[in-house]
Amino acid sequence: MNLTTDRKEKAISFLWQHLLLLISLYLMTLGVVLCVKSSLGSSVISSLPFVFSLAGPISRVPEWTIGGYTIAMNFILVFCQILILRRSFDPMQLFQLVIGFVFGWLIDLNMALTAGLECTTLPSQIFAQFAGCTIMGIGIAFEVRCGSVTMPGEGISITVSQVTKRPFAKVKIWVDTTLVLLAVAGCYLFFGSWQWNVIGIGTLFAMIYVGLVVKFIAPHLGWFDRLLAYRPGFRRYLFGLARFLYRRGGAK
């Protein structure tokens, strides 16, 4: 394999990996938006941005969208990692800024695409919350499999885990709890009361159920690993992908 071919293969590998990552992020943000639409409580990662987006029209904070505040929060989380690690911070982790930006942008995209979705009855709210958490869990499972740079929320948890020598799982709970508590504080600061549509029973459900979805689906993602490892040449790309999917369908 000559140098040109090797570079071509690496370029294809990188683009293919991040195309699948983009699909994963889309599923995650679709799940986030469905939870927001349910009005039973947003997911942990969107709770604080949701509060600020609602507070914009009635306070002095900028009138940004939930996606805009998500981008800002992700940038802050990366900055915190830099402050904690200082010279030990891996410059490659700055790619988290790109992932965080795309994540916030996709939230706004899905908010626009679901603008006509209104959950006015309890059954529809429960369905939206359940569907949102399920889709979010599937997206997270895919995102982890892609093996790219982590989301800023996971990045700050990894950083704190490394510094404090605490297990990642426990630190992740601390980080998630901190975000929820900040969201609750924001509710009282901006609205003077608890906002159940932001932090509600759906938030607690999401904290438990999404992890169960990821744990359940992870052992069944061999097909996604094969898809991730797929490396056709430029000329054989479409034909090869179609043959792969055909074989996958025939195996069912």
N, C-alpha and C positions, 0 to 999 in steps of 0.2 A: 504494500500500500504506500503510494507516494505521499509527499507532504500535502499537496493540494487536496487529494482525496481524503486524507485524515482530517484536514481542517473542515472540509465539507461535511464529513460525518459528525464531527463535533458540533458544527453549526446546526445540523438537523436535529441532533440529540438535544441541544439546548432549547431550540425553538419548540420541539415536540413536548419536552418536559414542561415548559412554561405555558404552552397552550392548554395542556391538561390541568395545570395549576390554575389557569384563568377560569376554566370550567368549574373547578373545585371552589374557587372564591365566589363564583356566581351562585352556586348552590348554597353556600354559606350565607351570602347576603340575602338571597331569596328567603331563606329560613328566618333570618333576622327581621326582615320586613313583614313577613306573615305574623310573627310574634307581636310586632308593633301594631299591626292591623287588628289583632284579636282584642286589644284593650284589656287583656287580663294580666299584662305585665310583660315588659320587654326582656330580651336576653341580657345576660350579664354584660357582655361587651358593648351593648348599645344603650344601656341604662343611663349612664352619665351624659353621653351625647344627646340622647332623647330629651332629658331634662333641660339642657341648655337650648336645644332647638325650640322647645315650647316656651321657654322664658324670653327668647329674643324679642317678640312683639310687645311684651309688657315690662321689660326692664332695660337696663343699659348695656347688656351683653349684645354682641353682634347678632343680627337676624340671619344666622346661617342655617343651612339644612342639617338634618341629622347626619347625613354623609359628610358634610363639611366639618362638623364637630368631631366626627369619628376620625377624619384625617388629622385634625389638630391633636386629638388625644394620642393617636398613634405616633405622631412626631414627638410629642412630649415623652412618651414611653421610651422611644429610641434615645432621646437626649438624656434621660435618666440612666440608661444603660451606659452611656459614654461617661457620665459623671461618676458612676460607681466603679467602672472598670479602668477608667483613665487610659494609660498606655497599653493596658492589656486588651482593650477593645479591638476586635478584629474588624478592619475597614470593610471587609466583605459583608459584614452585618448591616452596613448602611443600605443594602438592598432592601432591608425591612421598610425603609421609607417609601420605596416604590410599591411594595406589597400593600403597605398601609394606605397609600394614596388610592390605589386601584380598588381596594376594599371599600373605602368610603365612597368612591365614585359609583361603584356597583350598587351600593345601598341606595343612593339617589336614583339611579337608573331603575331599580326595581320598585322604588316608591312611585316613580312616574308610571311604570308599566301596570302597577296595581292601584292606580288612582281611583278607579271605579269600584274597587272592592270595599264594601262596607259590611261589617259584622254587627248587625243590629239585634240579633237574638243570641241567647246563651249557647244554644247548640252550634251556631255558626262561629261563635267566639272560641268555643272549645275545639272545634274542628280546625280552625285556623292556627290555634296555638299548638295543637298536636302535630299538624302537618308541618308547621314551621320548624318545630324542634326536631322532627324526624329528618327533614331535608337538610337542616343545619348539621345534624350528626353525620349524615352521609357525606356532605361536603367536607367536613373536618377530617373524616376518615380518608377521603381522597387526597386532601391537602397534605396530610402527614405522609402518605405513600409517595407523593411527588418528590419528597426529599430535597426541596429547595430551601431557601432561607425561611425561618419561622416567621409567624405573625408577631408584631411588636408585643402583643399581650403575652404570648408564650416566651418571647425573648426576654422580657423583664423578669419573668418567673425563673427562667434558666439562670439569668445573671445573679439574682438574689440567692438562688439555690447554691451557686458556685461560691459566692462570698461567705454565706452563713453556714455552709456545709450541711444544710437541711435538705431532706428529700424533696425532689421537684413536686411531687403530688401535694405535699403539705403546703409548700410555698405557693403553688397555684391556687389553692383554696384561700390562702391569705390574700393574695392579689385580687381574686374575684370578690372576696368579701369586702375588701377595701373599696373597690369600684362601686359596689352596691351601697355601701355606707355613704360614700361621697354623693351618690345619686339621691339618697334619702335626705342628706343634709341640703342638697340643692333644692329639693322639693319644698322644704320648710323655709329656705332662704328666699326663694322666688315666689312661692305660692302660699306660704304660711300653713301648709298642711300636707299630709301624705297624699301623693298622687297614685292611686291604685292602678291606673292605666299604665303607669310607668314601672312601678315596683309593686307587683301583686303576686297572687298565687301562681300566675304563669311564670314569673321569674324563678320562684322556688322550683317549680316543675321542670323548667329548662335546666337549672343547675344539676338536677338529678338525672333526668331522662336523656339529655343529649349525650352524657357520658356513657350511659347504658347502650345507646344506639351505636356509638363508636366502638364500644367493646364487643357488641354483638356482630357488627358487620365486618370488623377487621379480619377475622379468620377466613372470610369468604371473598377476599379481594385478590385471589390469585390471577383472575382474568384481567384485573386492572394492572397488576404488575407486568403481565405479558404485554398489555397494551402500551405501558410506559416504556418497556424495553424494545418495542418495535422500531426498527431503523431501516426503512426502505430507501432506495436511491431516489433521486429526483424524478427520473423518467418512469420508475415503477411505483411511484408513491400511491397514486389513486387506485391502481389495479391491485397492488399489494394489500392496501388497507381494506378494500372491498373483499378480497379473498380471506383475509383474517376474520372479518366480521361474519362472512358466510360460514366459515368453519366453526366459529363460535356459536352461530345459530343452529348449525347442524348437530352440535354436541349436546343441545338441550333435549 
